[in-house]
Amino acid sequence: MNDRFVNLNVCHRGDRKYLQSADIYLEIDKNIKNMFGIMAWIQHISFRKFIKKSCFLEIDSVNNISNASGLVKIKNGKDDINFIIVEGEKEKVCVCEDIDKKIEKLCQIDKELKRVSIKSVKNIELMQIIVGSTKILHNDLLHSNGKWIASQVDMNVYLEQNKKYKNLTIEIKSIVSDIYSISHITMDNLLIGSIRFMKI
């Protein structure tokens, strides 16, 4: 595998015309483990735009970072490795199942605390649950024109995507000018990361 240029095999979900951030995250996670080993993990991922077409991962470069659709920081032992996500020219024609309704059934929302609690189940990966439940929380609490989308995820620890976790909660900590929010991701009362949503 060419570690400077990695094709990401991600499909549209349901009738969406863009690729979902959680699916891109999981495809990158799979590829970096093939490249660097099973202990490599994504510490940071952020998106600058909707990605509608094919996309690939490329080693970060000062010369082409302005063309990036997203940024990725990988943790591999003590090393940090930076990638950019670049949108290609090829139209995506593959479609996979929309799982929003499945995730919604797992969510227990506390409106007063602006918090959602989730139980992980088989066949839904952890990052899909984190992103999906945070979107459901925003749609339930923040009734306004526009759509809330995930724009950034930062993780403090390595998490196995297909492992069943307990006591997972996401709580909105701040909302700035009704444009973007920052939510904390906790497990067993331990802060394990944060997720940022933007309204478009």
N, C-alpha and C positions, 0 to 999 in steps of 0.2 A: 504494500500500500504506500502511495506517495504521501508523506506526512505534510507536504506543503499544499495539497489540493485533495480534499476528501468530499466526494459526492454524498449528499444527504438524501436518503430515500424516505421522503415524507409525503403523505397524501392529504388532500382536503377531507375534512370531516363533515358528513351530511351535505347540506346545501351551501356551506360556506365557500367563499371565493378566495380565501386566504388560508395560509398554513397556521395551525395553532402553535402557540409558544411552547406548550408542554410537550407536544409531539416533536418539535425541533430539539428541545432539551434532551429528550430521551434518545433520539437518534444520535445526537452528539455524544451523549454518555456511552452509548454502545460502541461508537467508533473509537473514542479515546481509550477505552479499555482494551480494544483490539490493538491499538497502537502502542500504548504505554504499560498495560497491565491492569489487573482488576482493581488495584487500589487507587488508580487515577480517578479524580472526581471533579465535577464542575463547582467552582467556588462562586463564580459570578457569570451571569448572562444578562444582556440587555439588548433591547430592540429599538432601532431608530425609525422603523417604518413597517407597514404590512408587507409580508412576503407572500406573493401570489404565485410565483413561478417556481421552477426548480431552484435549488440553492446548494451551496457547497461551503465547506470550511477551508480556510486558508491561514497559514501562519501570518500573524500580524506584521504589517510593514508600514513604515512611515509614509511610503510612497502611495499606498493604495487605501489607507484607512478612511479617507474621505468618501470612498465609494462603498463603504461597509453598510450592510443592512442591520448588522448587530455585532456585538462584542462578546467574547467569551474568555474567561480566565480559568485555566485548569490548574489544579493542585496535584502534583505527582511527587509524593514524598516531601522533601524540602524545596523542590523546584516549582516555580510558577511559569506556566506556558500560556502565552496569549495567542488567541485566534481571532479572526474576523469571520462573520457570516456574509457571504456575497450572493446576491440573487442572480440567477442565470437568465438565459433567454428562452429556454424550453418551457412551454405551457404544461402544467400538471394536468393529467387526465385521470389519475387514479383517485378513488373515493373510498373512505372507510366509514365505519359506523359512528354516528354522533352519540356520545355517552353522557351528555349533560343531564338527562333525566335519571340515569343510574346514579350519578354523583349526588343529585339533589335529594334522592331518597336516603342518603347517608348523613345529610347535614342536620344538625340541631342548632338552630340560630337563637342567640340571646340578644335581642334588640337593644336592651338597656346597656349591656356591656360591649355592644358592637362586636360580637364574637360568634364564631361558628366552630362547633366541635364535630369531629369526623371519626368514623370507624373505618379502617382500611379493610378491603375485602379482596378476594381473589379476582384476577382478570382486570383489575384497574390499578395502574401503577401509581406510586406515591405522588409523583409530580403532577400527574393528571388530576389527582384528588386535591392537591394543594391549590393549583391554579383554578380548577373548576369550582371548588367550594368558595374561594375568595371572590370569584365573579358572582356567584349566587348571593353571597353576603352583600356585595355592593348593590346589586339589582334590588334586593329586598329592602335595604335601608336607605339608599340614596336615590330617591325618585326625582330624576331631572332629565332634561333633553340630552341626548347623546348616548354613547355606548362606552362602558368601562372595559378596558382591555389590559392584560398583563404586559408591562413594559420592562420589568427588571426583577430578577431573583438573585438573592445573595444567601449562600449557605455557610454556616460556621463549622459544620461537621459533615462527614461522609455518611450518606444514607443509602442503604440497599433499597432499590426501587420496588422489588417484588416481595419484600419482607412485610409481615403484618405488624404494624405499630399500634400502640395503644395511647389513649389520652392525647391525641393530636388536636390542637386548637389554633385558630388564626384569629387575631384581634386587630381591628383597625385602630392604629395609634394616632394618626394625624391625617387631616384632610386640608389641603392647601388650595384656597380660592376656588373650591369646587372643580378643580382641574386634575389634581393627582392626589393619591393617597399612599401612605406607607403602613403596612400591616406586619405584625410580628408573628412568626411561626414558632410555636412552643410544643414541646412534647414532655410529658411528666413534669410540667412547670419549669423546664429548661429551655431557654431561648436557643433555637437551632438555626434561625435564619430570618430573613425578611423578604417581603414581596411588595413591589410597587405597581400600582395600577394608574392608568391615565384615562381621562375621558376625552373621547373624540367626537 
